[in-house]
Amino acid sequence: VNCAGLGSTELTGESMYPLRTALVQVHNDGRRMPRITAAHCLTDDAGIEGQNTVAVIPRGTDRLVLGELIEPGKTATDLTLDSHRPTQQLLTRCIEFLPMLREAQLVAARPVRIGLLPARPGGPRVEHQPGTRILHNVGHGAAALTLSWGCALRIVELLQQADDKVTVVADKVAGAALALAS
């Protein structure tokens, strides 16, 4: 199973591009503000210029993840809250949406998490490559978390349709794994 993300370009020639994403982590332990136990999300409004998605998502028992920021084509991952205005704006949007977040304390170790989401023109590729024993599960972009379970289930269905056993072969260059029917 090709789940190599941006490495799919090197493995298969797949046309991929990065979407840089940023999330801010704050404490959610009930000390400085009431503990938030349910996710709160507002999707992007195309009628409003710029970034406007809001996500307040509990993680574990003592953290909140605040987001979301998507920047197509950007690859630098060494950003901080002080050095990156769009991430500052992300935090401001979340506070305006849920004012109790004004009291939230940033997680001291790496409060800002930056990642590169692999995107693909035309959307995700979740299919068997004809004439091969390769299944592709790449290019989900900003919808990766939303689509992950459904795409994984589809890959399982495709694997179950294979008559042979599955062998996992690691790929050092892309840091990926290919599951091949033997």
C-alpha positions in Angstrom: 0.0 0.0 0.0 1.5 3.3 -1.1 0.9 5.7 1.8 4.1 7.7 1.0 2.5 11.1 1.0 4.8 13.6 -0.7 7.2 10.7 -1.3 4.7 9.3 -3.8 6.2 11.7 -6.3 9.5 9.9 -6.1 8.0 6.4 -5.9 5.4 6.6 -8.6 5.8 9.9 -10.4 2.5 11.0 -8.8 1.8 14.7 -9.1 1.7 15.9 -5.5 2.1 19.3 -3.7 2.4 20.3 0.0 -0.2 22.0 2.0 1.5 23.5 5.1 -0.7 23.3 8.1 -0.4 24.8 11.5 -2.0 24.0 14.8 -1.7 25.5 18.2 -1.7 23.4 21.4 -3.0 24.7 24.7 -3.6 23.1 28.1 -7.1 21.9 28.8 -6.8 20.7 32.4 -9.5 23.0 34.0 -7.0 25.1 35.9 -7.1 28.4 34.0 -10.4 28.0 32.2 -13.3 25.5 32.2 -12.2 22.2 30.6 -13.5 21.7 27.1 -14.8 18.2 26.4 -16.4 18.5 22.9 -14.9 19.6 19.6 -16.1 22.9 18.1 -15.4 23.5 14.4 -16.4 26.0 11.7 -15.5 25.2 8.1 -13.9 27.6 5.7 -16.4 30.2 4.4 -15.5 30.9 0.7 -17.4 34.2 0.9 -14.9 35.5 3.4 -11.4 36.4 2.1 -8.4 34.7 3.7 -8.2 31.9 6.3 -11.3 31.5 8.5 -11.6 27.9 9.6 -11.9 27.4 13.3 -11.3 24.1 15.1 -11.1 23.6 18.9 -10.5 19.9 19.5 -9.8 18.1 22.8 -6.8 15.8 22.7 -6.3 13.4 25.5 -7.3 14.5 29.0 -5.4 17.8 29.2 -4.8 19.4 25.8 -6.7 21.3 23.1 -5.6 21.5 19.5 -6.6 24.8 17.9 -6.6 25.3 14.2 -6.6 25.3 11.3 -4.3 27.0 8.8 -3.7 25.7 5.3 -1.0 27.2 3.1 -0.6 25.6 -0.3 2.9 25.3 -1.7 4.7 26.4 1.5 7.3 24.0 2.9 9.1 25.7 5.8 8.3 24.0 9.1 10.4 26.0 11.5 7.7 28.5 12.3 6.7 29.8 15.7 3.8 31.8 17.0 6.0 34.9 17.2 7.5 34.5 13.7 4.4 33.6 11.7 1.5 36.1 11.5 -1.0 33.6 10.0 -0.5 31.3 13.0 -1.1 34.3 15.3 -4.3 35.0 13.3 -5.4 31.4 13.7 -5.1 31.7 17.5 -7.0 35.0 17.4 -9.8 33.4 15.3 -10.2 30.6 17.9 -10.3 33.1 20.8 -12.9 35.3 19.0 -15.0 32.1 18.4 -14.6 30.8 22.0 -13.7 33.7 24.3 -12.8 31.4 27.2 -9.6 30.5 25.3 -8.2 33.9 26.3 -7.3 32.3 29.6 -5.7 29.2 27.9 -2.1 28.5 28.5 0.1 27.5 25.6 1.8 24.2 25.9 5.4 25.1 26.7 7.1 22.5 24.6 6.3 23.2 20.9 3.0 25.0 21.2 2.8 25.4 17.4 2.8 22.2 15.3 3.6 22.6 11.7 3.2 19.8 9.2 3.0 19.2 5.4 -0.1 17.6 4.2 0.3 15.8 0.8 -2.3 17.0 -1.7 -2.9 15.8 -5.2 -4.6 17.5 -8.2 -8.0 15.9 -8.5 -8.1 14.8 -4.9 -7.1 11.5 -3.2 -6.0 8.5 -5.0 -7.4 5.4 -3.3 -7.2 2.5 -5.8 -5.5 -0.6 -7.2 -2.9 0.3 -9.8 -3.9 -1.8 -12.9 -1.4 -4.4 -13.9 0.5 -4.3 -10.5 0.1 -5.5 -7.0 0.2 -1.9 -5.6 -2.6 -0.1 -3.9 -2.5 3.7 -3.6 -3.8 5.7 -0.7 -2.3 9.2 -1.2 -3.2 12.9 -1.8 -5.8 13.6 0.8 -4.6 17.1 1.6 -6.5 19.1 4.1 -9.2 16.5 4.4 -6.7 13.8 5.5 -8.2 13.4 9.0 -11.7 13.4 7.8 -11.1 10.9 5.1 -8.6 8.6 6.8 -11.1 6.0 8.2 -13.1 5.7 5.0 -10.0 5.5 2.8 -8.4 2.9 5.2 -11.5 0.8 5.0 -11.5 1.0 1.2 -7.8 -0.2 1.1 -8.8 -3.1 3.4 -11.6 -4.0 1.0 -9.1 -4.0 -1.9 -6.6 -6.1 0.1 -9.4 -8.6 0.9 -10.1 -8.9 -2.8 -6.5 -10.0 -3.4 -6.2 -13.7 -3.7 -2.6 -13.9 -2.3 -0.9 -13.0 1.0 0.3 -9.5 1.6 4.0 -8.8 2.1 5.3 -5.5 3.5 8.3 -4.0 1.9 9.8 -0.8 3.4 11.1 2.0 1.2 14.0 3.8 2.8 14.0 6.9 0.5 10.4 7.9 1.0 10.0 6.4 4.5 7.0 4.5 3.2 5.8 1.0 3.0 4.4 -0.9 0.1 2.2 -3.9 0.8 2.5 -6.2 -2.1 0.5 -9.3 -2.8 3.0 -12.1 -3.1 
